[in-house]
Amino acid sequence: MTLTPMQEAAGAAIRSQNNVLLLSPTGSGKTLAFILPVIEMIDTNSPRLQAVVVVPTRELALQVESVLKEQTREIRSMSLYGGRPAMEEHRRLREINPHIIFATPGRLLDHIGKENLNVLSTRILIVDEYDKCLELGFREEMDNITTALVHVPQVVLTSATLFEEKSEENALDAPSLLQRREFKTIDFLATVHDLQARLEICIVPSPEKDKLSTLARLLTHLQGQSAIVFVAHRESAERIAKYLKEEQFAATVYHGGMEQEVRERALYRFRAGASTILVSTDLAARGLDIPAVRAIIHYHLPIDEATFTHRSGRTARWEDTGTAFLMVGPEENVPAFVESNEVLNVDDITPQPFHPEWAVLYIGRGKKDKLSKADVLGFLCKKGGLTSAQIGRIDLGAHTAYVAVKRDVVKRVLHQIAGEKIKGMKTLIEEMRR
């Protein structure tokens, strides 16, 4: 595995048992930078909890845990987050005795308060997207977490934005117990200029305050390329996604007010290419690993440079290139922190939706049923008559599976597998509708 200079430097600092502040742009691989040394320090023969990773959102918890599982299956792990019964998580904690947990602040404190977790053996505390944890109103919870884990010998904080000097009342102040620690700073934020070199920024004027028709024209200009449309409010996300669907665009909505299962389906459809447009609040601006996003559309202008950076960082990840479009209404101005003289006028474009290449099949069995990705692939090839080229991304949940197949073969494959058992099990298999 070839690591970046940032990952090498961060790994060396963490292995030296320093408290580490890791500053690096969105999409630069910070997760792998701390996961690799943590893997090395965990004693897999011990039944005790050894590492705690705090993240601002459920999606990021699952994403970071997936990076761990890609590297090793010998370390027991678990994600803890709200929106599901804490008792269910407690039962699982007792069953697996995780070496490492990935948790949102509120749910972590809940388990600590109920003594569902023994954190005394914890050797390292990592707060991923540290600034975002505090932005989302977790300041008091972060204070309580650092108090509960005051004994932990090593702390790692990660962020994609620089911590500036703040007043005491500012929410971005570090919790007091962290202020007493000395941190070794690994600062690769200067490489944000590399991102700027790979990111094209384009201004899209909207002649109307309501930018819906301009958005449809812009999406037509993109010709079906994957795009995330960022908006300021959940209600706006719902309204815009509804409009795009009515206009036959392959759009999916995503925000924090949705049920977790619905959010999961939305992300899967987008990642798999069954939806080419994700209309989202800033919930999607951090932590989500969505490959090959070609365009970011700021439907509502970012309120500050950090928001612009995190949103735009969903494209042009690693060595890829991408474009950030800022939609500017008749009463709006381009933010001062955005440097771009490029203007794209889409007024003469006739809106025309592009239909995605992929569709998604839902399978009512998952990991708990001992179903593997190989089982799904083999079933669709043998029973459904598909080739591997007609099958895309496969995701397995505890009791469900999602698989992308070429849209033009969906009806045929559903007809051929009707009534067939997968791995000897009867189950529901149907097309996932948007």
C-alpha positions as CSV (number, residue, x, y, z in Angstrom):
1,M,0.0,0.0,0.0
2,T,1.4,3.4,-1.0
3,L,0.6,6.1,1.5
4,T,0.6,9.8,1.0
5,P,3.1,12.1,2.8
6,M,0.3,13.2,5.1
7,Q,-0.6,9.7,6.0
8,E,3.1,8.8,6.6
9,A,3.6,11.8,8.9
10,A,0.4,11.3,10.8
11,G,1.1,7.6,11.3
12,A,4.6,8.3,12.6
13,A,3.3,10.9,15.1
14,I,0.6,8.6,16.4
15,R,3.0,5.6,16.7
16,S,5.3,7.8,18.8
17,Q,2.3,8.1,21.2
18,N,2.0,11.9,20.8
19,N,-1.2,13.7,21.1
20,V,-1.8,14.6,17.5
21,L,-3.8,17.4,15.7
22,L,-4.1,16.3,12.1
23,L,-5.1,19.1,9.7
24,S,-5.6,18.0,6.1
25,P,-8.1,18.9,3.3
26,T,-11.4,17.0,2.8
27,G,-10.8,13.9,0.7
28,S,-7.1,13.6,1.5
29,G,-7.3,10.2,3.3
30,K,-7.3,11.3,7.0
31,T,-9.3,8.2,8.1
32,L,-6.6,5.8,6.8
33,A,-3.9,8.0,8.4
34,F,-5.2,7.2,11.9
35,I,-6.7,3.8,11.3
36,L,-3.4,2.1,10.3
37,P,-1.5,3.0,13.5
38,V,-4.5,2.2,15.7
39,I,-4.7,-1.3,14.1
40,E,-1.0,-1.8,15.1
41,M,-1.6,-0.8,18.8
42,I,-4.7,-3.0,19.5
43,D,-4.1,-6.2,21.3
44,T,-6.5,-8.7,19.7
45,N,-6.0,-11.2,22.5
46,S,-7.5,-8.8,25.0
47,P,-11.3,-8.7,25.5
48,R,-11.1,-5.0,26.5
49,L,-12.1,-1.8,24.8
50,Q,-8.9,-0.1,23.6
51,A,-9.8,2.7,21.2
52,V,-12.7,5.2,21.0
53,V,-13.4,7.1,17.8
54,V,-15.9,10.0,18.2
55,V,-17.6,11.3,15.0
56,P,-20.3,13.9,14.4
57,T,-22.7,11.7,12.4
58,R,-24.0,8.2,12.1
59,E,-22.9,8.0,8.4
60,L,-19.3,8.9,9.3
61,A,-19.3,6.3,12.1
62,L,-20.2,3.6,9.6
63,Q,-17.8,5.0,7.0
64,V,-14.8,5.0,9.3
65,E,-15.6,1.5,10.6
66,S,-15.8,0.3,7.0
67,V,-12.2,1.6,6.4
68,L,-11.1,-0.5,9.4
69,K,-12.8,-3.6,8.1
70,E,-11.2,-3.2,4.7
71,Q,-7.8,-3.4,6.5
72,T,-8.4,-6.2,9.0
73,R,-11.1,-8.6,10.2
74,E,-9.2,-9.5,13.4
75,I,-10.2,-6.5,15.3
76,R,-13.7,-6.4,16.8
77,S,-15.5,-3.2,16.2
78,M,-18.9,-1.6,16.6
79,S,-20.6,1.7,15.6
80,L,-22.8,3.4,18.2
81,Y,-25.3,6.1,17.1
82,G,-28.8,7.4,17.8
83,G,-32.0,6.6,16.0
84,R,-32.1,3.0,17.1
85,P,-32.7,1.4,20.6
86,A,-29.7,1.8,22.9
87,M,-30.7,-1.6,24.5
88,E,-30.1,-3.3,21.2
89,E,-26.6,-1.8,21.1
90,H,-26.0,-2.8,24.7
91,R,-26.8,-6.4,23.9
92,R,-24.4,-6.3,20.9
93,L,-21.7,-4.7,23.0
94,R,-21.9,-7.6,25.5
95,E,-21.9,-10.1,22.7
96,I,-18.8,-8.9,20.8
97,N,-16.7,-7.0,23.4
98,P,-15.3,-4.6,20.8
99,H,-11.7,-3.5,20.7
100,I,-12.7,-0.3,19.1
101,I,-15.9,1.7,18.9
102,F,-17.0,4.5,16.5
103,A,-19.7,6.6,18.2
104,T,-21.6,9.9,17.9
105,P,-21.2,12.0,21.1
106,G,-24.7,11.7,22.5
107,R,-24.9,7.9,22.1
108,L,-21.4,7.4,23.5
109,L,-22.3,9.4,26.6
110,D,-25.5,7.4,27.0
111,H,-23.6,4.1,27.1
112,I,-21.0,5.5,29.4
113,G,-23.7,6.9,31.8
114,K,-25.5,3.6,31.9
115,E,-22.2,1.7,32.4
116,N,-22.7,-0.2,29.2
117,L,-19.1,0.6,28.4
118,N,-16.0,0.2,30.5
119,V,-13.7,2.9,29.1
120,L,-11.0,2.6,31.7
121,S,-8.9,0.4,29.4
122,T,-9.1,2.8,26.5
123,R,-5.6,3.7,25.2
124,I,-6.5,6.2,22.5
125,L,-9.3,8.7,21.9
126,I,-9.8,9.9,18.3
127,V,-12.2,12.8,17.5
128,D,-12.7,12.8,13.8
129,E,-14.0,16.0,12.1
130,Y,-13.4,17.6,15.5
131,D,-14.5,21.1,14.5
132,K,-17.7,19.7,13.1
133,C,-18.5,17.9,16.4
134,L,-18.5,21.3,18.1
135,E,-20.3,23.1,15.3
136,L,-23.2,20.6,15.5
137,G,-23.8,21.7,19.1
138,F,-21.9,18.9,20.8
139,R,-19.8,21.2,23.0
140,E,-21.2,20.2,26.3
141,E,-21.2,16.5,25.3
142,M,-17.5,16.8,24.2
143,D,-16.7,18.3,27.5
144,N,-18.3,15.3,29.3
145,I,-16.6,12.8,27.0
146,T,-13.2,14.2,27.6
147,T,-13.9,14.2,31.3
148,A,-15.0,10.6,31.2
149,L,-11.9,9.7,29.2
150,V,-9.4,12.0,31.1
151,H,-7.2,9.0,31.8
152,V,-6.7,8.1,28.2
153,P,-3.0,8.5,27.5
154,Q,-3.3,9.6,23.8
155,V,-5.7,11.9,22.0
156,V,-5.9,12.5,18.2
157,L,-8.0,15.2,16.7
158,T,-8.6,15.6,12.9
159,S,-10.0,18.5,10.9
160,A,-10.2,19.8,7.4
161,T,-10.1,23.4,8.6
162,L,-7.6,25.4,10.7
163,F,-8.4,26.0,14.3
164,E,-8.1,29.8,14.8
165,E,-7.8,31.7,18.0
166,K,-11.3,32.0,19.5
167,S,-12.9,33.7,22.4
168,E,-13.9,31.7,25.4
169,E,-17.6,31.8,24.5
170,N,-16.9,30.6,20.9
171,A,-18.2,27.1,20.2
172,L,-15.0,26.1,18.5
173,D,-12.9,26.4,21.7
174,A,-11.4,23.1,22.7
175,P,-12.9,21.5,25.8
176,S,-10.9,22.4,28.8
177,L,-9.3,19.0,29.3
178,L,-8.0,19.0,25.8
179,Q,-6.5,22.5,26.3
180,R,-4.3,21.0,29.0
181,R,-2.7,18.6,26.6
182,E,0.2,19.4,24.3
183,F,-0.5,18.4,20.7
184,K,1.9,17.7,17.8
185,T,0.4,19.4,14.8
186,I,0.5,17.6,11.4
187,D,-0.6,20.4,9.1
188,F,-1.2,19.5,5.4
189,L,-3.8,22.2,4.8
190,A,-1.4,23.9,2.4
191,T,-2.1,21.0,0.1
192,V,-5.6,22.5,-0.3
193,H,-3.9,24.4,-3.2
194,D,-3.5,21.0,-4.9
195,L,-7.3,20.7,-4.6
196,Q,-7.8,24.1,-6.0
197,A,-5.7,23.2,-9.0
198,R,-7.9,20.2,-9.7
199,L,-11.2,22.0,-8.9
200,E,-12.8,24.2,-11.5
201,I,-15.1,26.9,-10.1
202,C,-17.9,28.2,-12.2
203,I,-20.6,30.9,-11.6
204,V,-24.1,30.1,-12.9
205,P,-26.4,33.2,-13.0
206,S,-30.1,32.5,-12.3
207,P,-32.4,35.2,-13.7
208,E,-35.0,34.2,-11.2
209,K,-34.9,34.1,-7.4
210,D,-36.3,30.6,-7.5
211,K,-33.5,28.8,-9.2
212,L,-35.3,25.6,-10.1
213,S,-35.5,26.1,-13.9
214,T,-31.8,27.2,-13.9
215,L,-30.9,24.0,-12.0
216,A,-32.7,21.8,-14.5
217,R,-30.8,23.5,-17.3
218,L,-27.5,23.1,-15.5
219,L,-28.1,19.4,-14.9
220,T,-28.9,19.0,-18.6
221,H,-25.6,20.7,-19.3
222,L,-23.9,18.1,-17.1
223,Q,-25.4,15.3,-19.3
224,G,-26.0,12.8,-16.6
225,Q,-22.7,13.2,-14.7
226,S,-23.0,12.6,-11.0
227,A,-23.7,15.7,-9.0
228,I,-24.5,16.8,-5.4
229,V,-26.8,19.7,-5.1
230,F,-26.2,21.5,-1.7
231,V,-29.0,23.5,-0.1
232,A,-29.4,25.2,3.3
233,H,-32.6,23.6,4.7
234,R,-34.3,20.2,4.8
235,E,-37.5,21.6,3.4
236,S,-35.6,23.0,0.4
237,A,-34.0,19.6,-0.2
238,E,-37.4,18.0,-0.3
239,R,-38.9,20.7,-2.5
240,I,-36.0,20.6,-5.0
241,A,-35.8,16.8,-5.2
242,K,-39.6,16.6,-5.7
243,Y,-39.3,19.1,-8.6
244,L,-36.5,17.3,-10.3
245,K,-38.3,13.9,-10.0
246,E,-41.4,15.5,-11.5
247,E,-39.2,16.6,-14.4
248,Q,-37.9,13.0,-14.7
249,F,-34.4,13.7,-13.4
250,A,-32.8,10.8,-11.5
251,A,-32.7,12.7,-8.2
252,T,-32.5,11.4,-4.6
253,V,-33.0,13.5,-1.5
254,Y,-30.7,13.2,1.6
255,H,-30.9,15.1,4.9
256,G,-30.8,14.6,8.7
257,G,-34.6,14.5,9.1
258,M,-35.0,11.3,7.2
259,E,-35.2,7.9,8.8
260,Q,-31.8,6.1,8.8
261,E,-32.9,3.3,6.5
262,V,-34.2,5.8,4.0
263,R,-30.9,7.7,4.1
264,E,-29.1,4.5,3.6
265,R,-31.1,3.7,0.5
266,A,-30.6,7.2,-0.9
267,L,-26.8,7.0,-0.5
268,Y,-26.7,3.5,-2.0
269,R,-28.7,4.6,-5.1
270,F,-26.3,7.5,-5.6
271,R,-23.2,5.5,-5.0
272,A,-24.4,2.8,-7.3
273,G,-25.3,5.2,-10.1
274,A,-29.0,4.5,-10.0
275,S,-29.5,8.2,-9.1
276,T,-27.1,10.7,-10.6
277,I,-28.3,13.6,-8.5
278,L,-28.1,13.9,-4.7
279,V,-30.0,16.9,-3.3
280,S,-28.7,17.4,0.2
281,T,-28.2,19.6,3.2
282,D,-24.6,20.1,4.5
283,L,-25.0,16.7,6.1
284,A,-23.4,15.3,3.0
285,A,-20.5,17.8,3.1
286,R,-18.4,15.7,5.4
287,G,-17.3,12.2,5.9
288,L,-19.2,10.4,3.2
289,D,-17.1,8.4,0.8
290,I,-18.8,8.8,-2.5
291,P,-16.5,8.0,-5.4
292,A,-16.4,9.8,-8.8
293,V,-18.7,12.8,-8.0
294,R,-18.1,15.0,-11.0
295,A,-19.9,18.2,-9.9
296,I,-20.9,20.1,-6.8
297,I,-23.8,22.5,-7.2
298,H,-24.1,25.2,-4.5
299,Y,-27.9,25.9,-5.0
300,H,-27.9,27.9,-1.8
301,L,-24.6,29.9,-1.5
302,P,-22.2,28.7,1.2
303,I,-22.4,30.9,4.3
304,D,-18.6,30.8,4.8
305,E,-15.3,29.6,3.3
306,A,-15.3,26.4,5.5
307,T,-18.7,25.4,4.2
308,F,-17.6,26.1,0.6
309,T,-14.5,24.0,1.2
310,H,-16.2,21.0,2.7
311,R,-19.0,21.0,0.1
312,S,-16.6,21.3,-2.8
313,G,-14.4,18.7,-1.3
314,R,-16.9,16.1,-2.3
315,T,-15.5,16.3,-5.8
316,A,-11.9,16.4,-7.0
317,R,-11.0,13.9,-4.3
318,W,-7.5,12.4,-4.3
319,E,-6.2,12.9,-7.8
320,D,-9.6,13.4,-9.5
321,T,-10.8,16.6,-11.1
322,G,-14.2,18.1,-10.6
323,T,-16.3,21.3,-10.9
324,A,-18.0,23.4,-8.3
325,F,-21.0,25.5,-9.6
326,L,-22.3,28.4,-7.6
327,M,-25.8,29.4,-8.5
328,V,-26.2,33.1,-8.1
329,G,-29.7,34.7,-8.0
330,P,-30.6,38.2,-9.2
331,E,-30.3,39.6,-5.6
332,E,-27.2,37.6,-4.7
333,N,-23.4,38.2,-5.0
334,V,-20.6,35.8,-5.3
335,P,-19.0,35.3,-1.9
336,A,-15.7,37.2,-1.4
337,F,-13.9,34.0,-0.5
338,V,-14.7,32.4,-3.9
339,E,-12.2,33.2,-6.6
340,S,-13.6,32.6,-10.1
341,N,-14.1,34.7,-13.2
342,E,-15.7,31.8,-15.1
343,V,-19.4,32.2,-15.9
344,L,-21.7,29.6,-17.4
345,N,-24.9,30.9,-18.8
346,V,-27.5,28.1,-19.2
347,D,-30.5,30.2,-20.2
348,D,-30.5,28.8,-23.8
349,I,-30.5,25.1,-22.7
350,T,-33.7,23.2,-22.9
351,P,-34.1,20.9,-19.8
352,Q,-33.6,17.3,-20.8
353,P,-33.2,14.6,-18.1
354,F,-30.6,11.8,-18.6
355,H,-31.6,8.4,-17.5
356,P,-29.0,6.5,-15.4
357,E,-27.4,3.4,-16.7
358,W,-28.0,1.4,-13.5
359,A,-31.0,0.3,-11.5
360,V,-31.0,-1.2,-8.0
361,L,-32.4,-4.6,-6.8
362,Y,-33.5,-5.1,-3.2
363,I,-32.8,-8.5,-1.7
364,G,-34.5,-9.4,1.7
365,R,-31.5,-11.2,3.0
366,G,-28.1,-10.0,4.4
367,K,-25.1,-10.7,6.5
368,K,-27.1,-12.2,9.4
369,D,-28.3,-14.8,6.9
370,K,-24.7,-15.7,6.0
371,L,-25.2,-14.1,2.6
372,S,-22.0,-12.8,1.0
373,K,-21.3,-10.6,-2.0
374,A,-20.1,-13.7,-3.9
375,D,-23.4,-15.4,-3.2
376,V,-25.3,-12.5,-4.7
377,L,-23.0,-12.3,-7.7
378,G,-23.2,-16.0,-8.3
379,F,-27.0,-16.1,-8.0
380,L,-27.6,-13.3,-10.5
381,C,-25.1,-14.8,-13.0
382,K,-26.4,-18.4,-12.6
383,K,-30.1,-17.9,-12.1
384,G,-30.6,-14.5,-13.6
385,G,-28.4,-15.1,-16.7
386,L,-26.4,-11.9,-16.1
387,T,-22.7,-11.4,-16.9
388,S,-20.4,-9.8,-14.3
389,A,-20.3,-6.6,-16.5
390,Q,-24.1,-6.3,-16.0
391,I,-23.7,-6.2,-12.3
392,G,-22.4,-3.2,-10.4
393,R,-22.0,-2.3,-6.7
394,I,-23.2,-4.8,-4.1
395,D,-23.8,-3.6,-0.5
396,L,-24.8,-6.0,2.3
397,G,-26.6,-4.9,5.4
398,A,-27.6,-7.1,8.4
399,H,-30.8,-8.3,6.9
400,T,-30.9,-6.8,3.4
401,A,-28.7,-6.5,0.3
402,Y,-28.7,-4.0,-2.5
403,V,-27.2,-4.7,-5.9
404,A,-26.9,-2.5,-9.0
405,V,-27.7,-4.1,-12.3
406,K,-27.9,-2.6,-15.8
407,R,-31.2,-0.9,-16.2
408,D,-32.0,-2.5,-19.5
409,V,-31.9,-6.0,-18.1
410,V,-34.0,-5.4,-14.9
411,K,-37.3,-6.8,-16.1
412,R,-35.7,-9.8,-17.7
413,V,-33.6,-10.8,-14.6
414,L,-36.6,-10.3,-12.2
415,H,-38.6,-12.6,-14.4
416,Q,-35.9,-15.3,-14.5
417,I,-35.2,-15.3,-10.8
418,A,-38.9,-15.2,-9.7
419,G,-39.4,-17.9,-7.1
420,E,-35.8,-18.9,-7.0
421,K,-33.9,-19.4,-3.7
422,I,-30.7,-17.6,-3.0
423,K,-28.3,-19.7,-1.0
424,G,-31.2,-22.1,-0.3
425,M,-33.4,-19.3,1.2
426,K,-36.6,-17.9,-0.1
427,T,-36.7,-14.1,-0.1
428,L,-38.2,-11.0,-1.7
429,I,-36.2,-9.6,-4.6
430,E,-37.5,-6.5,-6.3
431,E,-36.5,-3.3,-8.0
432,M,-35.9,-0.5,-5.5
433,R,-38.1,2.4,-6.5
434,R,-37.2,6.0,-5.9
